[in-house]
Amino acid sequence: MAKTRILVEFGMGTSLRRHDYTEAALRAINDALWHNSVNMAELFGFPKEAMIIDAEIGVAQPDKVDVEALKAVFPYGRPSIQVNQGGLDIEKPDAQGHTVIANAAIIVSFDMEAV
């Protein structure tokens, strides 16, 4: 069997006031998850736990993201999270901090024969 990509979905999340990179990343993941209403596992006859979930997160300061907190948002499947340099920090006009913007790409795969 081979890891076969079935779905890719994208999301964006922000932390407007707290400069919280984990919160922005969580919101980006949730945004991506809510874009998809297809029950992938059932569609292919697999249990939900068989879903291989690869999530890539982009934020300006990757070292400030709690990866374990991100994994906890997935109700099933086998999530793997990679945090990369990306997203945006947008300075506020009054010089009182910045808004954090995170981007997420969620890739769902299964171990299956390619068709």
Secondary structure, 3 states (H helix, E strand, C coil): CEEEEEEEEEEEEEECCCCCHHHHHHHHHHHHHHHCCCCHHHHHCCCHHHCEEEEEEEECCHHHCCHHHHHCCCCCCEEEEEEEECCEEEECCCCCCEEEEEEEEEEEEEEECCC
